[in-house]
Amino acid sequence: MAQQHQFLLLLPQEVSYSMKRQKRNLVERAFSKGYQAGYNGRSRSLCPHISGSTRQQWLSGWSEGRVDNWDGYNQAAQAQKVSNFNH
């Protein structure tokens, strides 16, 4: 049985939008993961990103997570905040 392949034709604007959205998602995810690491007291040296905007966002999230932990945010507030990052 022969396989059928489907190809998606994207216009230049759609490619650009899709790539921007993908990049934004990576940056948002980096911030969220950094926030969780900071809130849970992990070291900032555990940042998995070498350089660039994803590293900067991870470290920003880490810093905000540490502050929220020090300010006494409970687990429910922390979970709500992380949920809001992803939307």
Secondary structure, 3 states (H helix, E strand, C coil): CCCCCCCCCCCHHHHHHHHHHHHHHHHHHHHHHHHHHHHCCCCHHHCCCCCCHHHHHHHHHHHHHHHHHHCCCCHHHHHHHHHHHCC
